Every structure is written in structure tokens, then in C-alpha cells.
Amino acid sequence: MSNVFNRLRDFVGFNEPEDVEEYYEDEEMEDTNYRPQEVTPPPENERPPRRRLKERTQFTPETRETMPTTSKSNVIGMPGANNGLNEIVVIEPQSFEKMPEVIQALRKRKTVLLNLNMMEPDDAQRAVDFVAGGTFAIDGNQERVGESIFLFTPDCVNVTSHSHSTQGLTAPNPSNVHQMNPNPTNWRNQGDQIPQ
């Protein structure tokens, strides 16, 4: 029973630690293991050459002209940065399977205009969520351009929206808008009419 209490006191820290023997033999052994020894180099005829020796050629203006000039460039190109030209990709998918193409275009630093009018509303919402997540992952931007039309840009493209300037405008009233007949023979007759 006292053994349990001793363990509990040791665990809590009330007992003084027992004397621990310190081992000094390790230090003595380390000293004996590393005695200086004389190293004798192998004879010259047995030693392999350290590196290949090239013959040096003397460069003169004549030899420089005859030598091929090849220089290796250390410049690494950025995908999508073609001499400052930016590309806008317009994609009108009919199914969700086209969405990885949108992400690949964004990764190549291309701007994507996504028209989702051809998709079902549920699939279109899923597509927008998917592409918005990919755009967020590459620090890109997204902007809603119209009904089911979205603009996704990589981080190198800034999008400025002037939608705040059109807030005071009102939409036209559909009852006041007169529809013209698409028949070309009637265009001549309707052209003289003025909507009131």
C-alpha cells in the first residue's frame, strides 16, 4: 500500500527525487575512441584522378566566329502571359462536365466568361459554386454580368464595376414598350408609327 502512495507522491512531485548515479564512463570512453592516428596517403600511382582535366583552348576572334553560339536562358514563362496579351474565353456549357475546363483556363491565367443559360438551374448553381471555389483557390475574382452570365478572372486581372452609377435608373415598363413585328414586309409600315 505504501508503494502506491510513494508512486502518487512521485507523480505529484512531493517526494524528493532519488539520487541518480551519473555515468562518467561515457566521457572517458569518448576520449579513448578518438586518439589521433597517423594517416598515410596512398602512393601517387594508385590514387585515382580527382577530376578530368580539359585541354584549354585559346580563344581568338577567328575561333569565336566559328564556334556555335548557344545560350541557355534561365527565364521561366508564366502561363497565360503571352507578351502582354490577355485572352478571354467564352464558355457556354450544357452540362456540369465542362466545368474543369473553366478551372484549367483560369489556371492558365485566362479570363472566363461563363454563360449558363443552356443549363438547368440546379446544375447552373452547382457549376457557379464549383467555379467560384476554384477561382477563390487561385485568388481570382468573380463578377455577375447578367442573368446566368458570370465573369471569372485570375488574380492578374482587375475587374471594375460601374453598377453603382445605374442605381438611379428605372427599368422600362413592359406595358409601354411596343413590339415590332419581325416580318420584314411589315417593317415598312411600322417604321412610320411612333410609340406613345
C-alpha positions, -999 to 999 in steps of 0.1 A, spaced: 0 0 0 28 24 8 42 16 -26 11 31 -42 14 62 -21 50 66 -29 42 64 -66 15 90 -62 38 113 -43 64 109 -70 39 116 -97 26 148 -79 62 158 -70 61 158 -32 88 131 -28 124 142 -33 140 126 -62 162 96 -55 199 100 -61 206 91 -97 240 77 -105 258 97 -131 278 78 -156 311 93 -163 324 63 -182 308 76 -214 330 107 -214 361 86 -207 352 62 -235 348 90 -259 382 103 -252 398 69 -258 379 63 -290 393 93 -308 430 91 -304 449 107 -332 462 83 -357 486 89 -384 471 86 -419 494 75 -446 484 86 -481 483 60 -508 511 61 -533 507 85 -562 504 58 -589 474 42 -571 455 74 -564 426 79 -589 424 114 -605 400 137 -587 386 152 -619 390 152 -656 414 177 -670 402 195 -701 425 209 -725 422 246 -726 418 262 -760 430 297 -768 401 319 -779 409 342 -807 384 363 -827 386 337 -855 377 308 -832 348 327 -816 332 332 -850 334 296 -859 321 283 -826 283 278 -824 266 303 -801 241 286 -778 229 303 -747 206 288 -722 180 311 -709 171 309 -672 138 327 -677 107 307 -670 75 317 -687 42 324 -669 13 305 -683 -12 329 -699 12 358 -701 18 359 -739 37 392 -745 11 411 -725 -18 397 -745 -48 386 -724 -73 361 -736 -110 359 -727 -126 325 -731 -164 324 -736 -178 291 -724 -215 281 -728 -217 247 -712 -247 224 -715 -236 201 -686 -215 202 -655 -188 181 -672 -174 212 -689 -165 229 -655 -130 215 -652 -122 232 -685 -131 265 -668 -108 259 -639 -80 249 -663 -84 282 -683 -83 302 -650 -51 283 -640 -36 294 -674 -44 330 -663 -72 334 -688 -104 353 -682 -135 332 -685 -170 345 -694 -194 317 -684 -229 317 -699 -251 293 -681 -283 299 -699 -282 265 -716 -281 246 -683 -308 235 -659 -310 259 -629 -298 233 -604 -268 224 -625 -261 260 -632 -260 268 -595 -237 238 -589 -214 250 -617 -212 285 -603 -203 272 -569 -177 249 -583 -160 276 -605 -163 302 -577 -144 278 -554 -117 273 -579 -115 310 -585 -111 316 -548 -84 290 -546 -63 308 -571 -70 342 -556 -91 352 -586 -122 374 -589 -158 368 -599 -185 391 -611 -220 386 -621 -225 402 -655 -261 393 -663 -288 367 -657 -269 334 -656 -237 351 -670 -206 353 -649 -171 367 -653 -143 348 -636 -108 363 -637 -74 352 -624 -55 373 -598 -36 392 -625 -69 408 -639 -87 436 -620 -125 440 -627 -140 474 -621 -178 475 -619 -198 507 -626 -231 492 -614 -234 519 -587 -239 546 -613 -270 528 -627 -289 526 -594 -310 557 -601 -323 544 -635 -356 526 -636 -363 497 -658 -387 503 -687 -423 494 -681 -433 464 -703 -468 479 -709 -453 510 -726 -429 490 -749 -443 483 -783 -432 451 -800 -424 454 -837 -434 425 -859 -403 406 -871 -418 401 -905 -398 423 -929 -428 431 -951 -444 449 -921 -413 468 -912 -420 495 -937 -455 501 -923 -444 500 -886 -415 523 -892 -438 553 -896 -456 547 -863 -443 564 -832 -449 547 -799 -468 569 -774 
